Amino acid sequence: MDQPVVTIGVLTYNSSKYIIETLESIKAQTYPKLILNISDDCSTDNTIDLCKQWIEENKDRFVKTRIIVPEHNTGVSGNANRNWDACETEWFKDIAGDDLLLPNCIEYNMKYVNEH
């Protein structure tokens, strides 16, 4: 069966302390077809620079990558809505920039969807 592409949307704001761990947990997913969207809410630390560097080094892992940064801070709701609006796939998983996914998270989620 052909697997659909799943978008993982990361919400960041001053997440430099944890963002690399978050991104590494996404890269380690056992599910192969992933788009990575990072929506940052105008961080004042080096979150964006870290994300750009990490994506450059790991972009081949993903079907597509994108960093979204608005002109001004919009708060959590605005940041989440911006990330959801950027999703181009039927399936979407969001995660905060200081959270982790277990390696089989997306695989198990998609298996459940297909079985039910």
Secondary structure as UniProt FT lines:
FT   STRAND          6..12
FT   TURN            16..18
FT   HELIX           19..27
FT   STRAND          34..40
FT   HELIX           47..58
FT   HELIX           59..61
FT   STRAND          64..68
FT   HELIX           75..85
FT   STRAND          91..96
FT   TURN            97..98
FT   TURN            103..104
FT   HELIX           105..115
//
